[in-house]
């Protein structure tokens, strides 16, 4: 099935009696429900919850693959010629752009949508533009190519092979290496997507997923895999080679520190006070991102230009997160002095700021039966986000150590978490780009600041600057 000449987002369900696929004495004659992914020509069995590596006795699956491959090649060739003409006639999307009087290559690479995978593409493009994080993975040693009969062929991972044969770190590394090299206009992250399916069951299938949830799963699994070493090289050895990442890192989440915690890791202090006896409880919690509520008084605002009422800012969301609040009846605190649950107050302080501050705006919330989206515009700064007033001990911080500049923004377009579309804006070498799956275009700062942000990535400022503060 083709829409606008593309089959990459579509697949077909079929009832096929498969031979040697999860084969048991009882299953030899069982009909298996499978789908064919038209972007990679791989087959997935819903009944067995696994990829199909075998075929029917008549070779039907292979024939379908060959047919789809021919159609895709034909469509891709015509589409490539069409895009080349558009690029040649467009000054904005041209491969050669004049910036400050000199000609520079536009080497940005898009990510093909494999079927509602825009949530993954937006996160990958954002992470690829966080320099320290991206460079670490690109400099990791590559897995050696397979020798013999399987050399050069795509490997279809099956459940019987075990999880040890898939590496999220390796596929993530290869995806980052494919971006910004300028050799192609779009890259297909199908190998990474299959590994995600293998180790993250929540993201199997082709339905729309939440980009923030995917980002957390991705970072957590990268962190866990890196702790065990990679390609025979100890994680600690690689991390120690980059002193800028290991010197000041004290945030450990689920074990030893890795590049994930070295870049994104911060520490919160959670203070709880019993309103009956006054007992104070303090707890330190590591974090990789901060999820911020949009204050209720701003939730009815729809557009930036609406005149009624004040405009919601990122500072309002941060203040709402850190302000003292009284816990409601469903969150009663177990007071060790009173020996029972009591009414109490809670307040967050930031004990340690990360090198990259990831801020998630909680746009989706549950009502009685539905999960609605808060469509309020939240004003955010491109430069000079000052986090000093939220620190537990601000006096111990230097004048520039609490300032952050925006590196990337993930935007959700649409009304619901299970629908809509994700895109990302990211800064690269002083220029802003808009990443919309396969399409990458240059944009300007005015367009970026008007976006209704869902996830914001701020990078700690390294050099002094006279930029305005938030």
Secondary structure by P-SEA (a helix, b strand, c coil): cccccccccbbbbbbccccccccccccccbbbbbbbcccccbbbbcccccccccccccaaaaaaaaaaaaaaaaaaaaaaaaaaaaaaaccccccccccccbbbbccbbbbbbcccaaaaaaaaaaaaaaaaaaaaaaaccccccccccccccccccccccccccccaaaaaaaaaaaccccccccccaaaaaaaaaaccccccccccccaaaaaaaaaaaaaaaaaaccccccaaaaaaaccccccccccccccccccccccccbbbbbbbbccccbbbbbbbbbbcbbbbbccccccccccccccccccccaaaaaaaaccbbbbccccccccccccbbbbbbbbbbbcccccbbbbbcccccccccccccccbbbbbbcccccccccccccccccccccbbbbcbbbbbccccccbbbbbbccccccbbbbbcccbbbbbcaaaaaaccccbbbbcccccccccccc
